[in-house]
């Protein structure tokens, strides 16, 4: 039986997307396998984890179809040494643990670390190594699309590899399960699920607000797990103390362990995120495309992922390479919408704060080097980020006519080409204005 035989069966038994992106990369190592263990190699840990989580049973069925055997499936990285019997037992235990299905791409290795998320990352990593002992509960908070769910599921994926039982749900799923259990008079099953796991991961805990009966049940679930030294990790878009409609005793318990925030990533971290997501999805981007996406999108990682998928799909459908022109055409409407929400006073507010001068100075007749530089930056960003014409900008700043606006834009472009520091300031300010960080 060859690798080609196995892939042929897998292609018939799986979706075309899963096969093309993941399963076709499996390499069956016949010389390393026997009747009890079938060894496969893949290029990276992300693909290995994904296939282990979703398709181990399907691969076993392929062997059963082809030669009547049903070996254990050992998926390792190319060149990795053979697993010991103990490691195989641990892997089997992990695969059979009654855990919630998690996204296998959400791992600590695939998370992009930066100053905006370092504390949350370090705390999550510590919890994954010593669940129930350190930082219990762990409460991660921050805006939408910044990576809270990624860290939450990274903890879960790590724990499943250790053979632990993990329950991951949104608080909405928890509430739905609770309501259904009451109606079906089957609270015992509900409590077995949520109180007998090793790790409970709850996403979007803020939506528990105002749900008095569910809060009561969650209070007792929390106590049972905490007393048994089982790990609890929650995410929210705000601190426990800021969740309105949440009873004080829950707020207090949520703060027993550690609260860690994820902030909006800076430009460098956002570039690193784009590079990492592109690598994981097999998308090749040039430096100018990466910089364009980073400086023109907001800081939601979900939005970045969506844009990368769109760009890659469009390039494949149009049978062309991914270049700056393609990225610009695809993001045109998105950027247009962002520009419509940016006002000239907003630009002055951000620039003045960043360059440490008064907003009124920018609109004044002062010609000191500091004020002139700030005014030039405002003019350049106003033309880049809004639909205002040069006469509109001149009128707003109290300047005579649009010729001086044109001169400042030309000078700003020259500085961007020659002065790396000026370019960095412009990109940073553009990022802050687009993301309304003021």
DRENDO-1510 file (C-alpha; in Angstrom, 1 decimal, always signed):
<recs>
REC; n; res; u; v; w
REC; 1; UNK; +0.0; +0.0; +0.0 .
REC; 2; UNK; +1.5; +3.3; -1.1 .
REC; 3; UNK; +1.0; +7.0; -0.1 .
REC; 4; UNK; -0.8; +7.5; -3.4 .
REC; 5; UNK; -3.3; +4.8; -2.5 .
REC; 6; UNK; -4.1; +6.4; +0.9 .
REC; 7; UNK; -4.4; +9.9; -0.6 .
REC; 8; UNK; -6.7; +8.6; -3.3 .
REC; 9; UNK; -9.1; +7.3; -0.6 .
REC; 10; UNK; -8.8; +10.4; +1.5 .
REC; 11; UNK; -9.6; +12.6; -1.5 .
REC; 12; UNK; -12.9; +10.7; -1.9 .
REC; 13; UNK; -13.8; +10.8; +1.8 .
REC; 14; UNK; -13.1; +14.4; +2.6 .
REC; 15; UNK; -14.0; +17.9; +1.3 .
REC; 16; UNK; -11.9; +19.3; -1.5 .
REC; 17; UNK; -10.8; +22.3; +0.6 .
REC; 18; UNK; -9.5; +20.1; +3.5 .
REC; 19; UNK; -7.8; +17.8; +1.1 .
REC; 20; UNK; -6.1; +20.5; -1.0 .
REC; 21; UNK; -5.0; +22.6; +2.0 .
REC; 22; UNK; -4.0; +19.9; +4.4 .
REC; 23; UNK; -4.4; +16.2; +3.7 .
REC; 24; UNK; -2.6; +16.0; +0.4 .
REC; 25; UNK; +0.5; +17.1; +2.3 .
REC; 26; UNK; +0.5; +13.8; +4.3 .
REC; 27; UNK; +3.5; +11.5; +3.5 .
REC; 28; UNK; +3.0; +7.9; +4.4 .
REC; 29; UNK; +6.3; +6.4; +5.7 .
REC; 30; UNK; +5.9; +2.7; +4.9 .
REC; 31; UNK; +9.4; +1.8; +6.0 .
REC; 32; UNK; +8.7; +3.3; +9.5 .
REC; 33; UNK; +5.2; +1.7; +9.9 .
REC; 34; UNK; +3.9; -1.7; +10.9 .
REC; 35; UNK; +0.6; -3.4; +11.5 .
REC; 36; UNK; +0.1; -1.6; +14.7 .
REC; 37; UNK; +1.3; +2.0; +13.9 .
REC; 38; UNK; +1.0; +3.9; +10.6 .
REC; 39; UNK; +3.6; +6.8; +10.5 .
REC; 40; UNK; +3.0; +9.9; +8.4 .
REC; 41; UNK; +5.1; +13.0; +8.1 .
REC; 42; UNK; +4.0; +16.6; +7.4 .
REC; 43; UNK; +5.9; +19.9; +7.0 .
REC; 44; UNK; +4.8; +21.8; +10.1 .
REC; 45; UNK; +3.1; +21.5; +13.5 .
REC; 46; UNK; +0.0; +23.4; +12.5 .
REC; 47; UNK; -0.9; +20.9; +9.8 .
REC; 48; UNK; -0.1; +18.0; +12.0 .
REC; 49; UNK; -2.3; +19.2; +14.8 .
REC; 50; UNK; -5.1; +20.0; +12.4 .
REC; 51; UNK; -5.1; +16.5; +10.9 .
REC; 52; UNK; -4.7; +14.8; +14.2 .
REC; 53; UNK; -7.7; +16.6; +15.6 .
REC; 54; UNK; -10.1; +16.2; +12.7 .
REC; 55; UNK; -9.1; +13.3; +10.6 .
REC; 56; UNK; -7.3; +10.6; +12.7 .
REC; 57; UNK; -10.4; +8.3; +12.5 .
REC; 58; UNK; -10.8; +8.9; +8.8 .
REC; 59; UNK; -7.2; +7.9; +8.1 .
REC; 60; UNK; -7.7; +4.7; +10.2 .
REC; 61; UNK; -10.8; +3.9; +8.1 .
REC; 62; UNK; -8.7; +4.3; +4.9 .
REC; 63; UNK; -6.4; +1.5; +6.1 .
REC; 64; UNK; -9.4; -0.6; +7.0 .
REC; 65; UNK; -10.7; -0.1; +3.5 .
REC; 66; UNK; -7.4; -0.8; +1.8 .
REC; 67; UNK; -6.1; -3.8; +3.7 .
REC; 68; UNK; -8.4; -4.5; +6.6 .
REC; 69; UNK; -6.1; -3.2; +9.4 .
REC; 70; UNK; -6.8; -0.4; +11.8 .
REC; 71; UNK; -3.5; +0.9; +13.1 .
REC; 72; UNK; -2.8; +3.8; +15.4 .
REC; 73; UNK; -2.0; +6.9; +13.5 .
REC; 74; UNK; +1.3; +8.7; +14.2 .
REC; 75; UNK; +1.6; +12.1; +12.5 .
REC; 76; UNK; +4.9; +13.7; +13.1 .
REC; 77; UNK; +7.0; +16.5; +11.6 .
REC; 78; UNK; +9.4; +15.7; +8.8 .
REC; 79; UNK; +12.6; +14.3; +10.4 .
REC; 80; UNK; +11.1; +13.9; +13.9 .
REC; 81; UNK; +12.2; +10.8; +15.8 .
REC; 82; UNK; +9.9; +7.9; +16.4 .
REC; 83; UNK; +7.6; +8.3; +19.4 .
REC; 84; UNK; +8.1; +6.1; +22.5 .
REC; 85; UNK; +5.3; +3.8; +23.6 .
REC; 86; UNK; +4.5; +6.2; +26.5 .
REC; 87; UNK; +4.2; +9.1; +24.0 .
REC; 88; UNK; +1.9; +7.0; +21.8 .
REC; 89; UNK; -0.3; +6.3; +24.9 .
REC; 90; UNK; -0.5; +10.0; +25.7 .
REC; 91; UNK; -1.4; +10.8; +22.1 .
REC; 92; UNK; -4.2; +8.2; +22.1 .
REC; 93; UNK; -5.4; +9.5; +25.5 .
REC; 94; UNK; -5.5; +13.0; +24.1 .
REC; 95; UNK; -7.4; +11.9; +21.0 .
REC; 96; UNK; -10.1; +10.1; +23.1 .
REC; 97; UNK; -10.5; +12.7; +25.8 .
REC; 98; UNK; -14.1; +14.0; +25.8 .
REC; 99; UNK; -13.1; +17.5; +24.9 .
REC; 100; UNK; -14.8; +20.2; +22.9 .
REC; 101; UNK; -13.6; +20.5; +19.3 .
REC; 102; UNK; -11.2; +23.4; +19.0 .
REC; 103; UNK; -9.6; +25.1; +16.0 .
REC; 104; UNK; -6.2; +23.4; +15.7 .
REC; 105; UNK; -4.7; +26.5; +14.0 .
REC; 106; UNK; -5.1; +28.4; +17.3 .
REC; 107; UNK; -1.8; +27.5; +19.0 .
REC; 108; UNK; +0.9; +29.4; +20.9 .
REC; 109; UNK; +3.3; +28.9; +18.0 .
REC; 110; UNK; +0.9; +30.6; +15.5 .
REC; 111; UNK; +0.1; +33.5; +17.8 .
REC; 112; UNK; +2.0; +36.7; +17.0 .
REC; 113; UNK; +3.6; +38.2; +20.1 .
REC; 114; UNK; +4.0; +41.9; +20.6 .
REC; 115; UNK; +4.0; +44.6; +23.3 .
REC; 116; UNK; +0.2; +44.9; +23.0 .
REC; 117; UNK; -0.5; +41.3; +24.0 .
REC; 118; UNK; +2.7; +40.1; +25.8 .
REC; 119; UNK; +1.2; +39.9; +29.3 .
REC; 120; UNK; -1.9; +38.0; +28.2 .
REC; 121; UNK; +0.3; +35.6; +26.1 .
REC; 122; UNK; +2.7; +34.9; +29.0 .
REC; 123; UNK; -0.2; +34.3; +31.4 .
REC; 124; UNK; -1.9; +32.0; +29.0 .
REC; 125; UNK; +1.3; +30.0; +28.4 .
REC; 126; UNK; +1.8; +29.7; +32.1 .
REC; 127; UNK; -1.7; +28.4; +32.6 .
REC; 128; UNK; -1.3; +25.8; +29.9 .
REC; 129; UNK; +1.8; +24.4; +31.6 .
REC; 130; UNK; +0.3; +24.4; +35.1 .
REC; 131; UNK; -3.5; +24.4; +34.8 .
REC; 132; UNK; -5.4; +25.0; +38.0 .
REC; 133; UNK; -2.2; +26.0; +39.9 .
REC; 134; UNK; -1.2; +29.3; +38.5 .
REC; 135; UNK; -3.5; +32.3; +37.7 .
REC; 136; UNK; -6.9; +30.6; +38.4 .
REC; 137; UNK; -9.1; +32.1; +37.1 .
REC; 138; UNK; -7.4; +33.8; +34.2 .
REC; 139; UNK; -9.5; +36.7; +32.8 .
REC; 140; UNK; -8.4; +38.0; +29.4 .
REC; 141; UNK; -10.0; +41.2; +28.2 .
REC; 142; UNK; -9.7; +43.5; +25.1 .
REC; 143; UNK; -11.5; +44.7; +22.0 .
REC; 144; UNK; -13.0; +42.6; +19.3 .
REC; 145; UNK; -10.7; +40.7; +16.9 .
REC; 146; UNK; -7.5; +41.2; +18.9 .
REC; 147; UNK; -6.7; +37.5; +19.6 .
REC; 148; UNK; -8.5; +36.6; +22.9 .
REC; 149; UNK; -10.2; +33.5; +21.4 .
REC; 150; UNK; -6.8; +32.5; +19.8 .
REC; 151; UNK; -5.2; +32.5; +23.3 .
REC; 152; UNK; -8.2; +30.8; +24.9 .
REC; 153; UNK; -8.1; +27.9; +22.4 .
REC; 154; UNK; -4.3; +27.7; +22.5 .
REC; 155; UNK; -4.6; +26.9; +26.2 .
REC; 156; UNK; -7.3; +24.3; +25.2 .
REC; 157; UNK; -5.2; +22.7; +22.4 .
REC; 158; UNK; -2.2; +22.4; +24.6 .
REC; 159; UNK; -4.2; +20.8; +27.4 .
REC; 160; UNK; -5.8; +18.3; +25.0 .
REC; 161; UNK; -2.3; +17.2; +23.9 .
REC; 162; UNK; -1.6; +16.5; +27.6 .
REC; 163; UNK; -4.7; +14.3; +27.7 .
REC; 164; UNK; -6.9; +16.7; +29.7 .
REC; 165; UNK; -10.6; +17.2; +29.2 .
REC; 166; UNK; -11.3; +20.7; +27.9 .
REC; 167; UNK; -14.7; +22.4; +27.5 .
REC; 168; UNK; -14.7; +25.5; +25.3 .
REC; 169; UNK; -17.9; +27.4; +24.8 .
REC; 170; UNK; -19.1; +30.9; +24.4 .
REC; 171; UNK; -21.2; +32.2; +27.3 .
REC; 172; UNK; -24.2; +32.1; +24.9 .
REC; 173; UNK; -23.7; +28.3; +24.4 .
REC; 174; UNK; -23.4; +27.9; +28.1 .
REC; 175; UNK; -26.8; +29.7; +28.6 .
REC; 176; UNK; -28.4; +27.7; +25.8 .
REC; 177; UNK; -27.2; +24.4; +27.4 .
REC; 178; UNK; -28.5; +25.5; +30.7 .
REC; 179; UNK; -31.9; +26.5; +29.4 .
REC; 180; UNK; -32.3; +23.3; +27.4 .
REC; 181; UNK; -31.3; +21.2; +30.5 .
REC; 182; UNK; -34.0; +22.9; +32.6 .
REC; 183; UNK; -36.6; +22.3; +30.0 .
REC; 184; UNK; -35.6; +18.7; +29.5 .
REC; 185; UNK; -35.2; +18.2; +33.2 .
REC; 186; UNK; -31.7; +16.9; +32.7 .
REC; 187; UNK; -29.5; +19.1; +34.9 .
REC; 188; UNK; -27.3; +16.1; +35.9 .
REC; 189; UNK; -25.9; +15.9; +32.3 .
REC; 190; UNK; -25.3; +19.6; +32.2 .
REC; 191; UNK; -23.4; +19.6; +35.5 .
REC; 192; UNK; -21.4; +16.6; +34.5 .
REC; 193; UNK; -20.3; +18.4; +31.3 .
REC; 194; UNK; -19.3; +21.6; +32.9 .
REC; 195; UNK; -18.2; +20.6; +36.4 .
REC; 196; UNK; -16.1; +17.4; +35.7 .
REC; 197; UNK; -13.8; +18.9; +33.0 .
REC; 198; UNK; -10.1; +19.7; +33.7 .
REC; 199; UNK; -10.3; +23.1; +32.0 .
REC; 200; UNK; -13.3; +25.3; +31.4 .
REC; 201; UNK; -12.8; +28.0; +28.7 .
REC; 202; UNK; -15.6; +30.6; +28.4 .
REC; 203; UNK; -15.6; +33.2; +25.6 .
REC; 204; UNK; -17.4; +36.6; +25.8 .
REC; 205; UNK; -18.4; +36.3; +29.5 .
REC; 206; UNK; -19.7; +39.9; +29.3 .
REC; 207; UNK; -23.0; +38.6; +27.8 .
REC; 208; UNK; -23.8; +37.0; +31.1 .
REC; 209; UNK; -24.9; +40.5; +32.1 .
REC; 210; UNK; -28.5; +40.6; +33.4 .
REC; 211; UNK; -29.0; +36.8; +33.2 .
REC; 212; UNK; -29.8; +36.2; +36.9 .
REC; 213; UNK; -30.6; +32.5; +36.8 .
REC; 214; UNK; -27.7; +31.7; +34.5 .
REC; 215; UNK; -25.4; +33.7; +36.8 .
REC; 216; UNK; -26.5; +31.7; +39.7 .
REC; 217; UNK; -25.7; +28.4; +38.0 .
REC; 218; UNK; -22.4; +29.7; +36.7 .
REC; 219; UNK; -21.5; +30.9; +40.2 .
REC; 220; UNK; -21.9; +27.3; +41.5 .
REC; 221; UNK; -20.0; +25.9; +38.5 .
REC; 222; UNK; -17.2; +28.3; +39.1 .
REC; 223; UNK; -17.0; +27.3; +42.8 .
REC; 224; UNK; -17.0; +23.6; +42.1 .
REC; 225; UNK; -14.2; +23.8; +39.5 .
REC; 226; UNK; -12.1; +26.3; +41.6 .
REC; 227; UNK; -12.4; +24.2; +44.7 .
REC; 228; UNK; -11.3; +21.1; +42.8 .
REC; 229; UNK; -8.3; +23.1; +41.5 .
REC; 230; UNK; -9.6; +22.9; +37.9 .
REC; 231; UNK; -8.6; +25.7; +35.6 .
REC; 232; UNK; -11.1; +28.4; +34.5 .
REC; 233; UNK; -10.2; +30.9; +31.7 .
REC; 234; UNK; -12.6; +33.6; +30.5 .
REC; 235; UNK; -12.5; +36.4; +27.9 .
REC; 236; UNK; -14.4; +39.6; +27.8 .
REC; 237; UNK; -14.4; +43.0; +26.0 .
REC; 238; UNK; -14.0; +44.7; +29.4 .
REC; 239; UNK; -12.9; +44.3; +33.0 .
REC; 240; UNK; -15.1; +42.4; +35.4 .
REC; 241; UNK; -15.8; +45.6; +37.4 .
REC; 242; UNK; -17.1; +47.2; +34.2 .
REC; 243; UNK; -19.6; +44.5; +33.3 .
REC; 244; UNK; -23.0; +46.0; +34.1 .
REC; 245; UNK; -25.7; +43.7; +35.3 .
REC; 246; UNK; -23.2; +41.2; +36.8 .
REC; 247; UNK; -23.7; +40.3; +40.5 .
REC; 248; UNK; -20.9; +41.4; +42.8 .
REC; 249; UNK; -19.9; +37.9; +43.9 .
REC; 250; UNK; -19.2; +36.9; +40.4 .
REC; 251; UNK; -17.2; +40.1; +39.7 .
REC; 252; UNK; -15.2; +39.3; +42.8 .
REC; 253; UNK; -14.5; +35.7; +41.8 .
REC; 254; UNK; -13.5; +36.8; +38.3 .
REC; 255; UNK; -10.8; +38.9; +39.9 .
REC; 256; UNK; -9.4; +36.2; +42.2 .
REC; 257; UNK; -6.7; +35.1; +39.8 .
REC; 258; UNK; -5.2; +37.3; +37.1 .
REC; 259; UNK; -6.7; +39.8; +34.7 .
REC; 260; UNK; -4.6; +40.5; +31.6 .
REC; 261; UNK; -5.5; +42.8; +28.7 .
REC; 262; UNK; -4.9; +42.6; +25.0 .
REC; 263; UNK; -4.5; +46.1; +23.4 .
REC; 264; UNK; -4.6; +47.2; +19.8 .
REC; 265; UNK; -1.4; +46.1; +18.1 .
REC; 266; UNK; +1.1; +48.6; +16.9 .
REC; 267; UNK; +2.2; +48.8; +13.3 .
REC; 268; UNK; +5.2; +46.5; +13.7 .
REC; 269; UNK; +3.0; +43.8; +15.4 .
REC; 270; UNK; +0.4; +44.2; +12.7 .
REC; 271; UNK; +3.0; +43.6; +10.0 .
REC; 272; UNK; +4.2; +40.5; +11.9 .
REC; 273; UNK; +0.6; +39.3; +12.1 .
REC; 274; UNK; +0.1; +39.7; +8.3 .
REC; 275; UNK; +3.4; +37.8; +7.7 .
REC; 276; UNK; +2.5; +35.0; +10.0 .
REC; 277; UNK; -1.1; +34.6; +8.7 .
REC; 278; UNK; +0.2; +34.6; +5.1 .
REC; 279; UNK; +2.8; +32.0; +5.9 .
REC; 280; UNK; +0.2; +29.7; +7.6 .
REC; 281; UNK; -2.1; +30.0; +4.6 .
REC; 282; UNK; +0.6; +29.6; +2.0 .
REC; 283; UNK; +0.1; +33.1; +0.6 .
REC; 284; UNK; +3.1; +34.9; -0.8 .
REC; 285; UNK; +3.1; +38.7; -0.3 .
REC; 286; UNK; +5.6; +41.3; -1.4 .
REC; 287; UNK; +6.8; +43.9; +1.2 .
REC; 288; UNK; +4.8; +46.7; -0.5 .
REC; 289; UNK; +1.6; +44.7; -0.3 .
REC; 290; UNK; +2.2; +43.8; +3.4 .
REC; 291; UNK; +2.9; +47.4; +4.3 .
REC; 292; UNK; -0.2; +48.6; +2.3 .
REC; 293; UNK; -2.5; +46.2; +4.2 .
REC; 294; UNK; -0.9; +47.1; +7.5 .
REC; 295; UNK; -1.3; +50.8; +7.1 .
REC; 296; UNK; -4.8; +50.8; +5.6 .
REC; 297; UNK; -6.7; +48.3; +7.7 .
REC; 298; UNK; -7.8; +48.6; +11.2 .
REC; 299; UNK; -6.3; +46.4; +13.9 .
REC; 300; UNK; -8.8; +43.6; +13.9 .
REC; 301; UNK; -7.0; +40.4; +13.3 .
REC; 302; UNK; -10.2; +38.8; +11.9 .
REC; 303; UNK; -10.4; +41.6; +9.3 .
REC; 304; UNK; -6.8; +41.1; +8.3 .
REC; 305; UNK; -7.4; +37.3; +7.9 .
REC; 306; UNK; -10.5; +38.0; +5.8 .
REC; 307; UNK; -8.6; +40.4; +3.5 .
REC; 308; UNK; -5.8; +37.9; +3.0 .
REC; 309; UNK; -8.3; +35.2; +2.0 .
REC; 310; UNK; -10.0; +37.6; -0.4 .
REC; 311; UNK; -6.7; +38.6; -2.0 .
REC; 312; UNK; -5.5; +35.0; -2.4 .
REC; 313; UNK; -8.8; +33.8; -3.8 .
REC; 314; UNK; -9.0; +36.7; -6.3 .
REC; 315; UNK; -5.4; +36.0; -7.4 .
REC; 316; UNK; -6.2; +32.3; -8.0 .
REC; 317; UNK; -9.5; +33.1; -9.8 .
REC; 318; UNK; -7.9; +35.7; -12.0 .
REC; 319; UNK; -4.8; +33.6; -12.5 .
REC; 320; UNK; -2.5; +36.4; -11.6 .
REC; 321; UNK; +0.2; +37.1; -9.0 .
REC; 322; UNK; -0.6; +39.1; -5.9 .
REC; 323; UNK; +0.8; +42.6; -6.4 .
REC; 324; UNK; +0.1; +46.1; -5.0 .
REC; 325; UNK; -2.4; +46.9; -7.7 .
REC; 326; UNK; -4.6; +43.9; -6.9 .
REC; 327; UNK; -4.5; +44.7; -3.2 .
REC; 328; UNK; -5.5; +48.3; -3.8 .
REC; 329; UNK; -8.4; +47.3; -6.1 .
REC; 330; UNK; -9.8; +44.8; -3.5 .
REC; 331; UNK; -9.4; +47.2; -0.6 .
REC; 332; UNK; -10.7; +50.3; -2.5 .
REC; 333; UNK; -14.3; +50.2; -1.1 .
REC; 334; UNK; -13.1; +49.3; +2.4 .
REC; 335; UNK; -10.7; +52.2; +2.6 .
REC; 336; UNK; -13.3; +54.5; +1.0 .
REC; 337; UNK; -15.7; +53.7; +3.8 .
REC; 338; UNK; -13.0; +54.3; +6.4 .
REC; 339; UNK; -12.2; +57.7; +4.8 .
REC; 340; UNK; -15.8; +58.8; +5.0 .
REC; 341; UNK; -15.7; +58.4; +8.8 .
REC; 342; UNK; -12.5; +60.4; +9.2 .
REC; 343; UNK; -12.8; +64.2; +9.8 .
REC; 344; UNK; -10.2; +66.9; +9.6 .
REC; 345; UNK; -10.4; +67.9; +13.3 .
REC; 346; UNK; -9.7; +64.2; +14.2 .
REC; 347; UNK; -6.4; +64.4; +12.2 .
REC; 348; UNK; -5.3; +67.6; +14.0 .
REC; 349; UNK; -6.2; +66.1; +17.4 .
REC; 350; UNK; -4.0; +63.0; +16.8 .
REC; 351; UNK; -1.1; +64.8; +15.2 .
REC; 352; UNK; -1.0; +67.5; +17.9 .
REC; 353; UNK; -1.0; +64.9; +20.7 .
REC; 354; UNK; +1.7; +62.7; +19.0 .
REC; 355; UNK; +4.0; +65.7; +18.2 .
REC; 356; UNK; +3.3; +67.4; +21.5 .
REC; 357; UNK; +2.0; +70.7; +20.3 .
REC; 358; UNK; -1.3; +72.6; +20.7 .
REC; 359; UNK; -4.0; +71.9; +18.0 .
REC; 360; UNK; -4.6; +75.6; +17.7 .
REC; 361; UNK; -0.9; +76.1; +16.7 .
REC; 362; UNK; -1.4; +74.0; +13.6 .
REC; 363; UNK; -4.2; +76.3; +12.4 .
REC; 364; UNK; -2.3; +79.4; +13.4 .
REC; 365; UNK; +0.1; +81.5; +11.3 .
REC; 366; UNK; +3.2; +80.3; +13.3 .
REC; 367; UNK; +6.1; +79.2; +11.1 .
REC; 368; UNK; +8.5; +77.6; +13.6 .
REC; 369; UNK; +10.0; +74.4; +12.4 .
REC; 370; UNK; +8.0; +72.3; +14.8 .
REC; 371; UNK; +4.7; +73.8; +13.8 .
REC; 372; UNK; +5.5; +73.8; +10.1 .
REC; 373; UNK; +6.4; +70.1; +10.3 .
REC; 374; UNK; +3.2; +69.3; +12.2 .
REC; 375; UNK; +1.1; +71.3; +9.7 .
REC; 376; UNK; +2.8; +69.4; +6.8 .
REC; 377; UNK; +1.9; +66.1; +8.4 .
REC; 378; UNK; -1.7; +67.1; +8.9 .
REC; 379; UNK; -1.9; +68.2; +5.2 .
REC; 380; UNK; -0.5; +65.0; +4.0 .
REC; 381; UNK; -2.7; +62.8; +6.1 .
REC; 382; UNK; -5.8; +64.9; +5.3 .
REC; 383; UNK; -5.2; +64.3; +1.6 .
REC; 384; UNK; -4.4; +60.6; +2.2 .
REC; 385; UNK; -7.2; +59.7; +4.6 .
REC; 386; UNK; -10.1; +61.9; +3.6 .
REC; 387; UNK; -12.1; +62.9; +0.5 .
REC; 388; UNK; -11.4; +66.6; +1.1 .
REC; 389; UNK; -9.9; +68.6; -1.9 .
REC; 390; UNK; -6.8; +70.8; -1.6 .
REC; 391; UNK; -9.0; +73.9; -1.5 .
REC; 392; UNK; -11.1; +72.4; +1.3 .
REC; 393; UNK; -7.9; +71.6; +3.4 .
REC; 394; UNK; -6.5; +75.1; +2.8 .
REC; 395; UNK; -9.8; +76.7; +3.9 .
REC; 396; UNK; -9.9; +74.5; +7.0 .
REC; 397; UNK; -6.3; +75.4; +8.0 .
REC; 398; UNK; -6.8; +79.1; +7.3 .
REC; 399; UNK; -4.3; +79.1; +4.4 .
REC; 400; UNK; -4.5; +81.3; +1.4 .
REC; 401; UNK; -5.0; +78.8; -1.4 .
REC; 402; UNK; -4.4; +75.2; -2.5 .
REC; 403; UNK; -0.9; +75.9; -3.9 .
REC; 404; UNK; +0.7; +75.8; -0.5 .
REC; 405; UNK; -1.2; +72.6; +0.2 .
REC; 406; UNK; +0.3; +71.1; -3.0 .
REC; 407; UNK; +3.8; +72.2; -2.0 .
REC; 408; UNK; +3.5; +70.6; +1.5 .
REC; 409; UNK; +2.2; +67.3; +0.0 .
REC; 410; UNK; +5.2; +67.3; -2.4 .
REC; 411; UNK; +7.6; +68.0; +0.4 .
REC; 412; UNK; +6.0; +65.3; +2.6 .
REC; 413; UNK; +6.4; +62.7; -0.2 .
REC; 414; UNK; +10.1; +63.6; -0.6 .
REC; 415; UNK; +10.7; +63.2; +3.1 .
REC; 416; UNK; +8.9; +59.8; +3.1 .
REC; 417; UNK; +11.3; +58.7; +0.4 .
REC; 418; UNK; +14.4; +59.9; +2.1 .
REC; 419; UNK; +13.7; +60.0; +5.9 .
REC; 420; UNK; +12.9; +56.6; +7.4 .
REC; 421; UNK; +12.0; +58.2; +10.7 .
REC; 422; UNK; +9.5; +60.6; +9.1 .
REC; 423; UNK; +8.0; +57.7; +7.2 .
REC; 424; UNK; +7.5; +55.7; +10.4 .
REC; 425; UNK; +5.8; +58.7; +12.1 .
REC; 426; UNK; +3.4; +59.0; +9.1 .
REC; 427; UNK; +2.5; +55.3; +9.2 .
REC; 428; UNK; +2.1; +55.3; +12.9 .
REC; 429; UNK; -0.2; +58.4; +12.8 .
REC; 430; UNK; -2.2; +57.0; +9.9 .
REC; 431; UNK; -2.7; +53.8; +11.9 .
REC; 432; UNK; -3.9; +55.7; +15.0 .
REC; 433; UNK; -6.3; +57.9; +12.9 .
REC; 434; UNK; -7.8; +54.9; +11.0 .
REC; 435; UNK; -8.3; +53.0; +14.2 .
REC; 436; UNK; -9.7; +56.1; +16.1 .
REC; 437; UNK; -7.0; +55.7; +18.8 .
REC; 438; UNK; -7.6; +59.1; +20.5 .
</recs>
